[in-house]
């Protein structure tokens, strides 16, 4: 999602007491594209290079089972 939306969402989580360990923020520098536009893009290797979709699916798999 665009950076300003990430900030708004993060602030909403913090103001409602959501533990930061329960979510992950991934940003794409120099991009105003929405997350779905970045679905098959690289995450630039932090800590290992993966496509954004792989990171999202791993997160959901770890937290929704």
C-alpha positions as CSV (number, residue, x, y, z in Angstrom):
1,X,0.0,0.0,0.0
2,X,1.2,3.6,-0.4
3,X,3.5,4.8,2.3
4,X,1.0,7.2,3.9
5,X,-1.5,4.4,4.3
6,X,1.1,2.3,6.0
7,X,1.7,5.1,8.5
8,X,-2.0,5.5,9.1
9,X,-2.5,1.8,9.7
10,X,0.6,1.5,11.9
11,X,-0.7,4.5,14.0
12,X,-4.1,2.9,14.3
13,X,-2.6,-0.3,15.5
14,X,-0.4,1.5,18.1
15,X,-3.3,3.6,19.4
16,X,-5.4,0.5,19.8
17,X,-2.7,-1.4,21.7
18,X,-1.9,-4.0,19.0
19,X,1.4,-5.7,19.7
20,X,3.9,-4.9,16.9
21,X,5.0,-8.6,16.9
22,X,1.5,-9.4,15.5
23,X,2.1,-7.6,12.2
24,X,4.8,-7.0,9.6
25,X,5.4,-3.8,7.7
26,X,7.1,-4.2,4.3
27,X,7.8,-1.0,2.3
28,X,9.0,-0.6,-1.2
29,X,11.3,2.5,-1.4
30,X,10.6,5.0,-4.2
31,X,7.3,3.4,-5.0
32,X,3.7,4.7,-4.7
33,X,2.3,1.4,-5.9
34,X,-0.3,-0.6,-3.9
35,X,0.8,-3.9,-2.4
36,X,-1.1,-5.9,-5.0
37,X,0.9,-4.1,-7.7
38,X,4.0,-5.3,-6.0
39,X,2.9,-8.9,-5.5
40,X,5.5,-10.4,-7.8
41,X,8.3,-7.9,-7.1
42,X,11.4,-8.6,-5.1
43,X,11.7,-7.3,-1.5
44,X,15.3,-6.3,-2.1
45,X,16.8,-9.1,0.0
46,X,16.0,-8.4,3.7
47,X,17.2,-10.7,5.1
48,X,16.9,-13.1,2.1
49,X,15.6,-12.0,-1.2
50,X,12.0,-13.2,-1.8
51,X,9.0,-11.9,-3.8
52,X,6.5,-9.9,-1.7
53,X,3.8,-12.6,-2.2
54,X,6.0,-15.2,-0.6
55,X,6.5,-12.9,2.4
56,X,2.8,-12.3,2.8
57,X,1.9,-16.0,2.4
58,X,4.5,-17.0,4.9
59,X,3.2,-14.4,7.4
60,X,-0.4,-15.6,6.9
61,X,0.6,-19.2,7.2
62,X,2.4,-18.6,10.4
63,X,-0.4,-16.6,12.1
64,X,-3.6,-18.0,10.8
65,X,-3.2,-21.7,11.6
